[in-house]
Amino acid sequence: MRLFAAERFVLGFIAILFIIDAALIAIKGIGVDYVGYFLCALAGAGVFVLGQFYRKSGRDLRIATALISSGLFILFTLVASVFNYMFLPVAFPTIDHVLFRVDAVFGYSWTGIVLWAAAHPWIGTILFFVYATSLPQLLVIVIALGFTGKERRLHHFLVTGVLGAFASIVFWIFFPTFGPSAYVQLPQWISQVIPMAVDNTYGQELSRLTTQGVVYLSPKNALGLIGFPSFHIVMAAMSVWFVPRHWAVMAVILPVNLLMPLAVLVQGGHHLSDVFGGLVAFVIVCAASARLLNWLSARERAGEVTTSPAQIVAAE
């Protein structure tokens, strides 16, 4: 395979998580929708292999980079989601009670903000669709950066996403939070007025998973488990920070993500702290990813210098 240092790093990360996932699934005896996960993995692997074909053939290196990164993105999302579920039921006390107190200090109430959105159905509906754009936005950014030849920026984006998701999961393992939806019941009429990404049923399932864990895994019904920090906010910040500076792309990405914090609160069932936690997490991880990428690039360049004399001899 022909991979850049950042791509090898992400692929290695995926492989390690896959091994951990498989081992924990076997140890815990969890049932798995193997067909569903195979099809998802096949899609990611197919895009990755297609990118390899383009890179080896030399047809279009920009398309190759975009496809390889998209494939890695899909595969990582898959193994990271399963990895998150492996730590259910939670082993440590949840910290939601602390975040509820912080909400109260700032006068924030999830029920209150959802009632406000339901009183303005067009707002609640718009926020529902905004909330659903998080993952598609990341794929759009990957493709846009790849097709515009911004290879370095794309690799920074990819490593930031991988480390950001992993750091969020690790933090959640030791300080689990599920957000207000796991504790608060909304009036039933709300779901009849506006679509809700996180409703009472979603919250009840989160509450069950907290104590009972998971017995069957399927990509069809995987839930977002992490409350603090909000990874939706991390993804929104990634989209804004890494979006190609082209007016057409920015005209879509920027307005959508200006609404994302409100969408996360209303539609994501989050504490107010989750939003600020997501922003802080992004700043830390983005900076750390840049340093890691510099180190990986330096090692890659050193490797090229080391091997170049041998290549010259071989050529002679």
C-alpha positions as CSV (number, residue, x, y, z in Angstrom):
1,M,0.0,0.0,0.0
2,R,1.1,3.6,-0.7
3,L,0.2,5.7,2.3
4,F,1.4,8.9,3.8
5,A,2.5,9.0,7.5
6,A,-0.8,10.4,8.7
7,E,-2.8,7.8,6.7
8,R,-0.7,5.0,8.2
9,F,-1.3,6.4,11.7
10,V,-5.0,6.4,11.2
11,L,-5.1,3.0,9.6
12,G,-3.0,1.6,12.5
13,F,-5.4,3.2,15.0
14,I,-8.4,1.6,13.2
15,A,-6.6,-1.8,13.3
16,I,-6.0,-1.5,17.1
17,L,-9.5,-0.5,17.9
18,F,-10.9,-3.3,15.7
19,I,-8.8,-5.9,17.6
20,I,-9.9,-4.5,21.0
21,D,-13.6,-4.5,19.8
22,A,-13.4,-8.1,18.6
23,A,-11.8,-9.2,21.8
24,L,-14.3,-7.4,24.1
25,I,-17.2,-8.6,22.1
26,A,-16.0,-12.2,22.5
27,I,-15.3,-11.8,26.2
28,K,-18.6,-10.2,26.9
29,G,-20.6,-12.5,24.7
30,I,-22.3,-9.7,22.8
31,G,-24.5,-10.5,19.8
32,V,-23.5,-8.7,16.6
33,D,-25.3,-7.8,13.4
34,Y,-22.4,-9.1,11.3
35,V,-24.2,-8.5,8.0
36,G,-24.9,-4.9,8.8
37,Y,-21.3,-4.2,10.0
38,F,-19.8,-6.1,7.1
39,L,-21.7,-4.0,4.6
40,C,-20.6,-0.8,6.3
41,A,-17.0,-2.0,6.5
42,L,-17.2,-3.0,2.8
43,A,-18.3,0.5,1.9
44,G,-15.3,2.0,3.7
45,A,-12.8,-0.5,2.5
46,G,-14.1,-0.2,-1.0
47,V,-13.6,3.5,-1.1
48,F,-10.1,3.1,0.5
49,V,-9.1,0.5,-2.1
50,L,-10.3,2.6,-4.9
51,G,-8.2,5.4,-3.6
52,Q,-5.2,3.1,-3.6
53,F,-5.9,2.2,-7.2
54,Y,-5.9,5.9,-8.2
55,R,-2.7,6.5,-6.3
56,K,-0.8,3.6,-7.7
57,S,-1.9,4.2,-11.2
58,G,-1.0,7.9,-10.9
59,R,-4.3,8.8,-12.6
60,D,-5.3,11.6,-10.2
61,L,-3.5,12.0,-6.9
62,R,-6.1,14.4,-5.6
63,I,-8.9,12.0,-6.1
64,A,-6.7,9.3,-4.6
65,T,-6.1,11.3,-1.4
66,A,-9.8,12.2,-1.1
67,L,-10.9,8.6,-1.5
68,I,-8.3,7.1,0.9
69,S,-9.2,9.6,3.6
70,S,-13.0,9.1,3.1
71,G,-12.5,5.3,3.4
72,L,-10.4,5.7,6.6
73,F,-13.0,8.1,8.0
74,I,-15.8,5.6,7.4
75,L,-13.9,2.7,8.9
76,F,-12.8,4.7,12.0
77,T,-16.3,5.9,12.6
78,L,-17.4,2.2,12.6
79,V,-14.8,0.8,15.0
80,A,-15.0,3.8,17.3
81,S,-18.7,3.5,17.7
82,V,-18.4,-0.1,18.7
83,F,-15.5,0.7,21.0
84,N,-17.7,3.2,22.8
85,Y,-20.4,0.5,23.4
86,M,-17.8,-1.9,24.9
87,F,-17.7,0.1,28.1
88,L,-21.4,-0.4,28.9
89,P,-22.7,-0.7,31.6
90,V,-20.7,2.2,33.0
91,A,-18.1,1.3,35.6
92,F,-17.9,4.8,37.2
93,P,-20.5,7.1,38.6
94,T,-22.0,9.5,36.1
95,I,-21.3,13.2,36.5
96,D,-24.6,14.4,35.1
97,H,-25.7,15.6,38.6
98,V,-22.7,18.0,38.6
99,L,-23.6,19.3,35.1
100,F,-27.3,19.8,36.1
101,R,-26.0,22.1,38.9
102,V,-23.9,24.1,36.4
103,D,-27.0,24.4,34.1
104,A,-29.0,25.8,37.0
105,V,-26.3,28.4,37.8
106,F,-26.7,29.7,34.2
107,G,-30.4,29.4,34.2
108,Y,-30.4,26.7,31.5
109,S,-33.0,24.0,31.3
110,W,-33.2,21.4,28.5
111,T,-36.9,21.1,29.0
112,G,-37.3,24.8,28.8
113,I,-35.3,25.2,25.6
114,V,-37.1,22.3,23.9
115,L,-40.5,23.8,24.9
116,W,-39.3,27.1,23.3
117,A,-38.3,25.3,20.1
118,A,-41.7,23.5,20.0
119,A,-43.5,26.8,20.4
120,H,-41.7,27.9,17.2
121,P,-42.0,24.7,15.1
122,W,-40.1,26.1,12.2
123,I,-37.1,26.7,14.4
124,G,-37.3,23.2,16.0
125,T,-37.5,21.6,12.5
126,I,-34.6,23.6,11.2
127,L,-32.5,22.6,14.2
128,F,-33.4,18.9,13.6
129,F,-31.9,19.0,10.1
130,V,-28.9,21.1,11.2
131,Y,-28.1,18.5,13.9
132,A,-28.3,15.7,11.3
133,T,-25.6,17.3,9.1
134,S,-22.6,16.7,11.4
135,L,-21.3,13.5,9.9
136,P,-22.2,14.4,6.2
137,Q,-20.4,17.7,6.7
138,L,-17.2,15.9,7.7
139,L,-17.3,13.8,4.5
140,V,-17.9,16.9,2.5
141,I,-14.8,18.5,4.1
142,V,-12.7,15.4,3.4
143,I,-13.8,15.4,-0.3
144,A,-13.4,19.1,-0.7
145,L,-9.9,19.2,0.8
146,G,-8.8,16.2,-1.2
147,F,-10.1,17.5,-4.5
148,T,-8.6,20.9,-4.0
149,G,-5.2,19.4,-3.3
150,K,-4.9,20.5,0.3
151,E,-3.3,17.3,1.4
152,R,-1.6,18.6,4.6
153,R,-4.8,20.2,5.8
154,L,-6.8,17.1,5.0
155,H,-4.4,14.9,7.1
156,H,-4.6,17.4,10.0
157,F,-8.4,17.2,9.8
158,L,-8.3,13.4,9.7
159,V,-5.9,13.1,12.7
160,T,-7.9,15.7,14.7
161,G,-11.1,13.7,14.1
162,V,-9.5,10.4,15.2
163,L,-7.8,11.8,18.3
164,G,-10.8,13.9,19.2
165,A,-13.2,11.0,19.1
166,F,-10.9,8.7,21.0
167,A,-10.2,11.4,23.7
168,S,-13.9,12.0,24.1
169,I,-14.6,8.3,24.5
170,V,-11.7,7.8,27.0
171,F,-12.9,10.8,29.1
172,W,-16.4,9.4,29.0
173,I,-15.3,6.0,30.2
174,F,-14.1,7.5,33.5
175,F,-16.5,10.4,33.8
176,P,-19.7,9.1,32.0
177,T,-22.5,11.5,31.1
178,F,-25.6,10.9,29.1
179,G,-27.2,14.3,29.1
180,P,-30.6,15.5,30.4
181,S,-32.6,13.2,28.0
182,A,-31.6,10.2,30.2
183,Y,-33.2,11.8,33.3
184,V,-36.0,14.2,32.0
185,Q,-39.3,13.3,30.4
186,L,-40.5,15.7,27.8
187,P,-44.3,16.3,27.3
188,Q,-45.5,13.8,24.7
189,W,-47.1,16.5,22.5
190,I,-43.6,17.9,21.6
191,S,-42.8,15.0,19.3
192,Q,-46.1,15.7,17.5
193,V,-45.1,19.3,16.8
194,I,-41.4,19.0,15.9
195,P,-39.2,16.1,14.9
196,M,-36.8,15.2,17.8
197,A,-33.4,13.5,17.3
198,V,-33.3,12.8,21.0
199,D,-36.7,12.1,22.5
200,N,-38.1,10.2,25.5
201,T,-37.5,6.9,23.9
202,Y,-33.9,7.7,23.2
203,G,-33.4,8.9,26.7
204,Q,-35.0,5.7,28.1
205,E,-32.6,3.6,26.1
206,L,-29.7,5.6,27.4
207,S,-30.9,5.0,31.0
208,R,-31.2,1.2,30.3
209,L,-27.7,1.0,28.8
210,T,-26.2,2.8,31.8
211,T,-27.1,-0.1,34.1
212,Q,-27.7,-3.1,31.8
213,G,-25.2,-2.6,29.1
214,V,-25.6,-3.9,25.5
215,V,-26.5,-7.4,24.4
216,Y,-26.8,-6.9,20.7
217,L,-24.8,-4.5,18.4
218,S,-26.1,-3.2,15.1
219,P,-25.2,-0.2,13.0
220,K,-29.0,0.3,12.5
221,N,-29.6,1.4,16.1
222,A,-26.3,2.7,17.4
223,L,-26.8,5.7,19.7
224,G,-24.6,8.6,20.5
225,L,-23.6,7.9,24.1
226,I,-21.3,10.7,25.0
227,G,-22.7,13.8,26.7
228,F,-19.6,15.7,27.8
229,P,-17.8,16.9,25.8
230,S,-20.3,17.1,23.0
231,F,-18.6,15.5,20.0
232,H,-21.2,17.2,17.7
233,I,-19.6,20.4,18.8
234,V,-16.1,19.0,18.1
235,M,-17.3,18.0,14.6
236,A,-18.8,21.4,14.0
237,A,-15.6,23.2,15.1
238,M,-13.7,20.9,12.7
239,S,-15.9,21.8,9.8
240,V,-15.5,25.5,10.4
241,W,-11.8,25.4,11.0
242,F,-10.8,23.1,8.1
243,V,-13.4,24.1,5.5
244,P,-11.7,25.1,2.2
245,R,-11.6,28.9,2.0
246,H,-13.9,28.9,-1.1
247,W,-17.0,31.1,-0.9
248,A,-19.4,28.4,-2.2
249,V,-18.4,25.9,0.5
250,M,-18.1,28.4,3.3
251,A,-21.5,29.9,2.4
252,V,-23.0,26.5,3.4
253,I,-20.8,25.3,6.2
254,L,-20.5,28.5,8.2
255,P,-24.3,29.3,8.6
256,V,-25.1,25.7,9.4
257,N,-22.5,25.5,12.2
258,L,-23.5,28.8,13.7
259,L,-26.8,27.1,14.4
260,M,-25.1,23.9,15.6
261,P,-24.7,24.8,19.3
262,L,-28.4,25.6,19.6
263,A,-29.2,22.4,17.6
264,V,-27.0,20.4,20.0
265,L,-28.9,21.7,23.0
266,V,-32.4,21.3,21.6
267,Q,-32.0,18.2,19.5
268,G,-29.0,16.5,21.1
269,G,-30.4,16.5,24.7
270,H,-27.2,18.1,26.1
271,H,-26.2,20.1,29.1
272,L,-24.9,23.6,28.5
273,S,-21.5,22.5,29.7
274,D,-21.3,19.9,26.9
275,V,-21.1,22.7,24.3
276,F,-18.2,24.5,26.0
277,G,-16.5,21.2,26.7
278,G,-16.7,20.3,23.0
279,L,-15.1,23.6,22.1
280,V,-12.3,23.2,24.6
281,A,-11.7,19.6,23.5
282,F,-11.4,20.7,19.9
283,V,-8.8,23.4,20.6
284,I,-6.6,21.0,22.6
285,V,-6.9,18.1,20.2
286,C,-6.4,20.3,17.1
287,A,-3.2,21.7,18.5
288,A,-2.0,18.3,19.6
289,S,-2.8,16.8,16.2
290,A,-0.7,19.5,14.5
291,R,2.3,18.6,16.6
292,L,1.8,14.9,16.0
293,L,1.5,15.5,12.3
294,N,4.7,17.5,12.3
295,W,6.5,14.6,14.1
296,L,5.1,12.0,11.7
297,S,6.0,14.1,8.7
298,A,9.6,14.6,10.0
299,R,9.9,10.8,10.5
300,E,8.6,10.2,7.0
301,R,11.1,12.7,5.5
302,A,13.9,11.2,7.5
303,G,13.0,7.8,6.2
304,E,13.1,9.1,2.6
305,V,16.5,10.6,3.1
306,T,17.8,7.3,4.6
307,T,16.6,5.2,1.8
308,S,17.5,7.5,-1.1
309,P,21.2,6.3,-1.4
310,A,20.1,2.7,-1.7
311,Q,17.6,3.8,-4.3
312,I,20.4,5.5,-6.2
313,V,22.6,2.4,-6.1
314,A,19.7,0.2,-7.2
315,A,19.0,2.5,-10.1
316,E,22.7,2.3,-11.2
